[in-house]
Amino acid sequence: MHIAHDPDARLRDIGMNLGITERRAYDIVNDLVVGGYVVKTKIGRRNRYEVLDHLPIPDAKEQGRAIRDLLHLLMGHPGNLAL
């Protein structure tokens, strides 16, 4: 959610926002990059992250739901869900 809200966020900021270490934030983001759900682009000395929200939610009970549906719900935009 943090990356979807702020693609230019530093791992330090993500960690602080979530109450975890920067290293743990790195591990989580790296897992999402390796899994193909987030794209990391180097811009100068900073990274920019993009959530590929069109991808399906893995192992979703209800097939046909995309990550964007979950993000909209968690970020308080349930009106954007196509239920």
N, CA, C and O atoms as a MOPAC input file, in Angstrom:
PM7 MOZYME 1SCF
protein

 N      0.82600 1    -1.18800 1     0.00000 1
 C      0.00000 1     0.00000 1     0.00000 1
 C      0.87000 1     1.25200 1     0.00000 1
 O      0.57100 1     2.22900 1    -0.68700 1
 N      1.94500 1     1.21200 1     0.77400 1
 C      2.80800 1     2.39100 1     0.85100 1
 C      3.40300 1     2.71400 1    -0.51500 1
 O      3.44200 1     3.87500 1    -0.92200 1
 N      3.86400 1     1.69300 1    -1.21300 1
 C      4.45000 1     1.90800 1    -2.53600 1
 C      3.39000 1     2.39000 1    -3.52400 1
 O      3.67000 1     3.26100 1    -4.34800 1
 N      2.20200 1     1.84900 1    -3.45600 1
 C      1.12700 1     2.28600 1    -4.35500 1
 C      0.79900 1     3.75000 1    -4.11200 1
 O      0.49300 1     4.48600 1    -5.05000 1
 N      0.86300 1     4.17000 1    -2.86100 1
 C      0.55700 1     5.55600 1    -2.50200 1
 C      1.71200 1     6.49600 1    -2.83600 1
 O      1.48200 1     7.62900 1    -3.25800 1
 N      2.96000 1     6.03400 1    -2.64900 1
 C      4.14100 1     6.87200 1    -2.86800 1
 C      5.23800 1     6.06500 1    -3.55300 1
 O      6.10100 1     5.50600 1    -2.87700 1
 N      5.21800 1     5.99500 1    -4.89200 1
 C      6.20000 1     5.18900 1    -5.62800 1
 C      7.65000 1     5.63800 1    -5.43800 1
 O      8.57400 1     4.87200 1    -5.71300 1
 N      7.85800 1     6.86500 1    -4.97500 1
 C      9.20700 1     7.38300 1    -4.77900 1
 C      9.68900 1     7.23400 1    -3.33700 1
 O     10.75800 1     7.73800 1    -2.99100 1
 N      8.92600 1     6.55700 1    -2.50100 1
 C      9.29100 1     6.39500 1    -1.09300 1
 C     10.60200 1     5.64100 1    -0.95600 1
 O     10.87800 1     4.70500 1    -1.70600 1
 N     11.40800 1     6.06400 1     0.01600 1
 C     12.64000 1     5.35500 1     0.32400 1
 C     12.30300 1     4.18100 1     1.23500 1
 O     11.31400 1     4.21300 1     1.96700 1
 N     13.12900 1     3.15400 1     1.18200 1
 C     12.90600 1     1.98500 1     2.04000 1
 C     12.90800 1     2.38300 1     3.51400 1
 O     12.18600 1     1.79700 1     4.32000 1
 N     13.70700 1     3.36200 1     3.85800 1
 C     13.73500 1     3.86700 1     5.23000 1
 C     12.36200 1     4.41100 1     5.61800 1
 O     11.86700 1     4.14900 1     6.71500 1
 N     11.75200 1     5.17300 1     4.70400 1
 C     10.42800 1     5.74200 1     4.97200 1
 C      9.35900 1     4.65500 1     5.07000 1
 O      8.47400 1     4.71600 1     5.92200 1
 N      9.45200 1     3.67200 1     4.19500 1
 C      8.49600 1     2.56200 1     4.22400 1
 C      8.60600 1     1.82000 1     5.55200 1
 O      7.59900 1     1.51500 1     6.19100 1
 N      9.83200 1     1.53700 1     5.95700 1
 C     10.05100 1     0.85200 1     7.22400 1
 C      9.51200 1     1.64200 1     8.40600 1
 O      8.83700 1     1.08600 1     9.27300 1
 N      9.80800 1     2.93500 1     8.44400 1
 C      9.32500 1     3.78000 1     9.54600 1
 C      7.80400 1     3.80800 1     9.58000 1
 O      7.20200 1     3.73600 1    10.65100 1
 N      7.18200 1     3.91400 1     8.40500 1
 C      5.72500 1     3.96400 1     8.32300 1
 C      5.08900 1     2.67700 1     8.81500 1
 O      4.01400 1     2.69600 1     9.41500 1
 N      5.75200 1     1.55900 1     8.55900 1
 C      5.21000 1     0.25700 1     8.93800 1
 C      5.67900 1    -0.22000 1    10.30700 1
 O      5.18700 1    -1.22400 1    10.82200 1
 N      6.63500 1     0.50400 1    10.89600 1
 C      7.16800 1     0.09000 1    12.18700 1
 C      8.09100 1    -1.10800 1    12.09300 1
 O      8.15700 1    -1.92800 1    13.00900 1
 N      8.81100 1    -1.20600 1    10.96600 1
 C      9.76900 1    -2.29500 1    10.76300 1
 C     11.11100 1    -1.68400 1    10.39000 1
 O     11.19800 1    -0.48800 1    10.11200 1
 N     12.14100 1    -2.49100 1    10.38500 1
 C     13.46300 1    -1.98500 1    10.01600 1
 C     13.54600 1    -1.74500 1     8.51400 1
 O     12.77200 1    -2.29500 1     7.73100 1
 N     14.49700 1    -0.91700 1     8.14000 1
 C     14.74100 1    -0.67400 1     6.71800 1
 C     15.11900 1    -1.97000 1     6.01300 1
 O     14.72400 1    -2.19500 1     4.86900 1
 N     15.88000 1    -2.82000 1     6.69000 1
 C     16.29600 1    -4.10000 1     6.11100 1
 C     15.08800 1    -4.99400 1     5.84500 1
 O     15.00400 1    -5.63900 1     4.80000 1
 N     14.15900 1    -5.03000 1     6.79300 1
 C     12.94100 1    -5.85100 1     6.60800 1
 C     12.10900 1    -5.28300 1     5.46200 1
 O     11.54700 1    -6.04400 1     4.67400 1
 N     12.02300 1    -3.95700 1     5.35800 1
 C     11.30400 1    -3.32700 1     4.24400 1
 C     11.95400 1    -3.71800 1     2.92000 1
 O     11.26800 1    -4.01100 1     1.94100 1
 N     13.29300 1    -3.71900 1     2.90400 1
 C     14.01700 1    -4.13500 1     1.70200 1
 C     13.65400 1    -5.56900 1     1.33000 1
 O     13.37400 1    -5.86300 1     0.16800 1
 N     13.66000 1    -6.45900 1     2.31900 1
 C     13.34000 1    -7.86300 1     2.05400 1
 C     11.94400 1    -8.02100 1     1.46700 1
 O     11.75000 1    -8.77800 1     0.51600 1
 N     10.97800 1    -7.31200 1     2.02600 1
 C      9.58900 1    -7.40700 1     1.55100 1
 C      9.48000 1    -6.87000 1     0.13000 1
 O      8.89300 1    -7.51600 1    -0.73800 1
 N     10.04500 1    -5.68600 1    -0.10800 1
 C      9.97500 1    -5.08700 1    -1.44500 1
 C     10.71000 1    -5.96500 1    -2.44900 1
 O     10.23000 1    -6.16000 1    -3.56600 1
 N     11.86100 1    -6.49500 1    -2.07100 1
 C     12.60700 1    -7.37200 1    -2.96000 1
 C     11.79600 1    -8.62300 1    -3.31300 1
 O     11.79500 1    -9.05600 1    -4.46500 1
 N     11.10900 1    -9.20100 1    -2.33100 1
 C     10.24500 1   -10.35700 1    -2.61500 1
 C      9.15900 1    -9.99300 1    -3.62300 1
 O      8.83600 1   -10.79000 1    -4.50400 1
 N      8.59800 1    -8.79900 1    -3.49700 1
 C      7.56000 1    -8.35600 1    -4.44100 1
 C      8.13900 1    -8.12800 1    -5.83400 1
 O      7.48200 1    -8.41000 1    -6.83600 1
 N      9.37300 1    -7.61500 1    -5.89800 1
 C     10.04600 1    -7.41700 1    -7.18900 1
 C     10.33400 1    -8.76600 1    -7.83000 1
 O     10.03100 1    -8.97300 1    -9.00500 1
 N     10.91300 1    -9.68100 1    -7.07000 1
 C     11.23900 1   -11.02300 1    -7.59000 1
 C      9.96700 1   -11.75400 1    -8.00700 1
 O      9.97200 1   -12.48700 1    -8.99600 1
 N      8.88000 1   -11.56500 1    -7.26500 1
 C      7.61000 1   -12.20200 1    -7.58400 1
 C      6.89400 1   -11.59000 1    -8.77700 1
 O      5.91400 1   -12.14900 1    -9.27000 1
 N      7.38300 1   -10.43600 1    -9.24900 1
 C      6.79500 1    -9.80300 1   -10.42500 1
 C      5.63300 1    -8.87900 1   -10.12700 1
 O      4.92200 1    -8.46800 1   -11.04400 1
 N      5.42700 1    -8.54300 1    -8.86300 1
 C      4.30300 1    -7.67300 1    -8.49800 1
 C      4.69400 1    -6.20800 1    -8.39500 1
 O      3.83100 1    -5.32900 1    -8.39800 1
 N      5.98900 1    -5.94200 1    -8.30500 1
 C      6.50600 1    -4.57900 1    -8.23200 1
 C      7.68600 1    -4.48000 1    -9.18800 1
 O      8.50200 1    -5.39800 1    -9.27800 1
 N      7.77200 1    -3.36000 1    -9.90300 1
 C      8.89700 1    -3.08200 1   -10.78700 1
 C      9.72900 1    -1.98400 1   -10.12800 1
 O      9.20100 1    -0.95100 1    -9.71900 1
 N     11.03600 1    -2.22400 1   -10.03200 1
 C     11.95000 1    -1.24900 1    -9.44200 1
 C     12.75600 1    -0.62100 1   -10.56700 1
 O     13.35700 1    -1.32400 1   -11.38000 1
 N     12.76600 1     0.71000 1   -10.61100 1
 C     13.51700 1     1.45100 1   -11.61400 1
 C     14.48400 1     2.38400 1   -10.90500 1
 O     14.08900 1     3.13800 1   -10.01500 1
 N     15.73100 1     2.33600 1   -11.29100 1
 C     16.75200 1     3.20200 1   -10.71000 1
 C     16.71100 1     4.54000 1   -11.43200 1
 O     16.80500 1     4.59300 1   -12.65800 1
 N     16.56900 1     5.62400 1   -10.66700 1
 C     16.57700 1     6.98200 1   -11.21800 1
 C     17.63400 1     7.75600 1   -10.43800 1
 O     17.40300 1     8.19100 1    -9.31000 1
 N     18.79800 1     7.92000 1   -11.06200 1
 C     19.90800 1     8.54600 1   -10.33500 1
 C     20.32700 1     7.65100 1    -9.19300 1
 O     20.65300 1     6.48100 1    -9.39600 1
 N     20.31900 1     8.19800 1    -7.99400 1
 C     20.68500 1     7.41900 1    -6.80800 1
 C     19.46500 1     6.85200 1    -6.09400 1
 O     19.60300 1     6.15200 1    -5.09100 1
 N     18.29100 1     7.14500 1    -6.59600 1
 C     17.05200 1     6.71900 1    -5.93600 1
 C     16.37000 1     5.61500 1    -6.73800 1
 O     16.65700 1     5.41500 1    -7.91800 1
 N     15.48100 1     4.91900 1    -6.08500 1
 C     14.65700 1     3.91100 1    -6.75100 1
 C     13.22000 1     4.40300 1    -6.81300 1
 O     12.74600 1     5.11100 1    -5.92500 1
 N     12.55300 1     4.01900 1    -7.86100 1
 C     11.12500 1     4.28700 1    -8.00100 1
 C     10.47000 1     2.91700 1    -8.16000 1
 O     10.96600 1     2.05900 1    -8.89000 1
 N      9.36500 1     2.73100 1    -7.47600 1
 C      8.68100 1     1.44700 1    -7.48200 1
 C      7.30600 1     1.60400 1    -8.12600 1
 O      6.63400 1     2.61900 1    -7.94800 1
 N      6.90700 1     0.59800 1    -8.86500 1
 C      5.58500 1     0.59800 1    -9.49200 1
 C      4.90600 1    -0.73400 1    -9.17100 1
 O      5.43600 1    -1.80700 1    -9.46100 1
 N      3.72600 1    -0.63700 1    -8.56900 1
 C      2.93900 1    -1.83100 1    -8.27600 1
 C      2.20100 1    -2.21300 1    -9.55200 1
 O      1.49600 1    -1.38600 1   -10.13100 1
 N      2.35300 1    -3.43700 1    -9.98800 1
 C      1.64100 1    -3.92400 1   -11.17000 1
 C      0.26500 1    -4.40300 1   -10.71400 1
 O      0.01400 1    -5.59700 1   -10.54600 1
 N     -0.61000 1    -3.42300 1   -10.52300 1
 C     -1.90100 1    -3.68500 1    -9.88300 1
 C     -2.91300 1    -4.38400 1   -10.78000 1
 O     -4.00100 1    -4.73700 1   -10.32400 1
 N     -2.57500 1    -4.58500 1   -12.03300 1
 C     -3.48300 1    -5.30200 1   -12.93000 1
 C     -3.36600 1    -6.81900 1   -12.77400 1
 O     -4.21100 1    -7.56900 1   -13.26100 1
 N     -2.31300 1    -7.25800 1   -12.09100 1
 C     -2.09300 1    -8.70300 1   -11.90900 1
 C     -3.12300 1    -9.29000 1   -10.95000 1
 O     -3.62000 1    -8.59000 1   -10.06800 1
 N     -3.44200 1   -10.56200 1   -11.11700 1
 C     -4.41600 1   -11.18900 1   -10.21300 1
 C     -3.83600 1   -11.38700 1    -8.81800 1
 O     -2.62600 1   -11.53400 1    -8.65100 1
 N     -4.70500 1   -11.39000 1    -7.83500 1
 C     -4.29800 1   -11.67700 1    -6.46500 1
 C     -3.95200 1   -13.16200 1    -6.40500 1
 O     -4.76800 1   -14.00300 1    -6.78000 1
 N     -2.74800 1   -13.49100 1    -5.93700 1
 C     -2.37300 1   -14.90700 1    -5.90400 1
 C     -3.23500 1   -15.69000 1    -4.92300 1
 O     -3.51200 1   -15.22900 1    -3.81600 1
 N     -3.64900 1   -16.86600 1    -5.33700 1
 C     -4.42800 1   -17.77500 1    -4.49300 1
 C     -5.72300 1   -17.16700 1    -3.96700 1
 O     -6.18500 1   -17.52900 1    -2.88500 1
 N     -6.30800 1   -16.24600 1    -4.72400 1
 C     -7.56400 1   -15.62500 1    -4.29600 1
 C     -8.69200 1   -16.64800 1    -4.39600 1
 O     -8.79900 1   -17.38400 1    -5.37700 1
 N     -9.52700 1   -16.67900 1    -3.36300 1
 C    -10.67400 1   -17.58900 1    -3.39100 1
 C    -11.60900 1   -17.21800 1    -4.52900 1
 O    -12.17700 1   -18.07800 1    -5.20200 1
 N    -11.75100 1   -15.91500 1    -4.72200 1
 C    -12.62200 1   -15.43000 1    -5.78200 1
 C    -11.74800 1   -15.03400 1    -6.96300 1
 O    -11.09800 1   -13.99000 1    -6.93300 1
 N    -11.72900 1   -15.84500 1    -7.98000 1
 C    -10.90200 1   -15.58800 1    -9.15000 1
 C    -11.37500 1   -14.33000 1    -9.87100 1
 O    -12.54100 1   -13.94400 1    -9.78100 1
 N    -10.46700 1   -13.71300 1   -10.57200 1
 C    -10.81800 1   -12.54100 1   -11.35200 1
 C    -10.58100 1   -11.22800 1   -10.62000 1
 O    -10.84700 1   -10.15900 1   -11.17000 1
 N    -10.08900 1   -11.29200 1    -9.39600 1
 C     -9.78600 1   -10.08100 1    -8.63800 1
 C     -8.33100 1    -9.68900 1    -8.87900 1
 O     -7.43100 1   -10.52500 1    -8.81000 1
 N     -8.11700 1    -8.41500 1    -9.16000 1
 C     -6.76800 1    -7.90900 1    -9.38100 1
 C     -6.24800 1    -7.26000 1    -8.10100 1
 O     -7.01600 1    -6.91600 1    -7.20300 1
 N     -4.94800 1    -7.10400 1    -8.04200 1
 C     -4.32400 1    -6.46200 1    -6.89300 1
 C     -4.90800 1    -5.07000 1    -6.67600 1
 O     -5.04800 1    -4.62900 1    -5.53600 1
 N     -5.25300 1    -4.37000 1    -7.77000 1
 C     -5.82600 1    -3.02500 1    -7.62500 1
 C     -7.11100 1    -3.06000 1    -6.80900 1
 O     -7.39800 1    -2.11800 1    -6.07100 1
 N     -7.89600 1    -4.14600 1    -6.93200 1
 C     -9.12400 1    -4.26600 1    -6.14700 1
 C     -8.81400 1    -4.28000 1    -4.65600 1
 O     -9.48100 1    -3.61000 1    -3.86600 1
 N     -7.80400 1    -5.04300 1    -4.28200 1
 C     -7.39800 1    -5.12600 1    -2.88300 1
 C     -6.83800 1    -3.78600 1    -2.40400 1
 O     -7.15500 1    -3.33700 1    -1.30200 1
 N     -6.01200 1    -3.15200 1    -3.22500 1
 C     -5.45100 1    -1.85400 1    -2.85100 1
 C     -6.54400 1    -0.81500 1    -2.66300 1
 O     -6.49600 1    -0.03500 1    -1.71200 1
 N     -7.52600 1    -0.79400 1    -3.55200 1
 C     -8.62600 1     0.17200 1    -3.42100 1
 C     -9.37700 1    -0.05200 1    -2.10800 1
 O     -9.73100 1     0.90200 1    -1.41500 1
 N     -9.60900 1    -1.28700 1    -1.78400 1
 C    -10.32400 1    -1.60800 1    -0.55200 1
 C     -9.51200 1    -1.18800 1     0.67600 1
 O    -10.04300 1    -0.54900 1     1.58500 1
 N     -8.23600 1    -1.54500 1     0.70200 1
 C     -7.38200 1    -1.23200 1     1.84700 1
 C     -7.09800 1     0.25300 1     1.98900 1
 O     -6.88000 1     0.74000 1     3.09800 1
 N     -7.09600 1     0.98000 1     0.87600 1
 C     -6.79700 1     2.40500 1     0.91000 1
 C     -8.05800 1     3.24700 1     1.07500 1
 O     -7.99700 1     4.47600 1     1.02500 1
 N     -9.19600 1     2.59000 1     1.27100 1
 C    -10.41400 1     3.33600 1     1.54600 1
 C    -11.14600 1     3.84800 1     0.32500 1
 O    -11.84000 1     4.86200 1     0.39400 1
 N    -10.99800 1     3.15500 1    -0.79400 1
 C    -11.69700 1     3.53500 1    -2.02200 1
 C    -12.59900 1     2.39800 1    -2.49700 1
 O    -12.49800 1     1.97700 1    -3.65000 1
 N    -13.48200 1     1.89400 1    -1.63000 1
 C    -14.28800 1     0.72700 1    -2.02500 1
 C    -15.23000 1     1.01700 1    -3.18900 1
 O    -15.67600 1     0.08600 1    -3.86000 1
 N    -15.53500 1     2.25600 1    -3.43700 1
 C    -16.40600 1     2.60000 1    -4.56000 1
 C    -15.80400 1     2.25500 1    -5.89800 1
 O    -16.51700 1     2.15100 1    -6.89700 1
 N    -14.48200 1     2.07400 1    -5.93100 1
 C    -13.79500 1     1.75400 1    -7.17600 1
 C    -13.76900 1     0.25700 1    -7.45700 1
 O    -13.29900 1    -0.16900 1    -8.51100 1
 N    -14.27000 1    -0.53900 1    -6.52400 1
 C    -14.29700 1    -1.98800 1    -6.71700 1
 C    -15.42900 1    -2.38000 1    -7.63900 1
 O    -16.55800 1    -1.90600 1    -7.51000 1
 N    -15.10800 1    -3.24300 1    -8.55600 1
 C    -16.15400 1    -3.80000 1    -9.42400 1
 C    -16.55500 1    -5.14200 1    -8.83200 1
 O    -15.98200 1    -6.17400 1    -9.18100 1
 N    -17.53300 1    -5.13100 1    -7.94100 1
 C    -17.92400 1    -6.36900 1    -7.26700 1
 C    -18.94800 1    -7.10000 1    -8.03500 1
 O    -19.39200 1    -8.16700 1    -7.61100 1

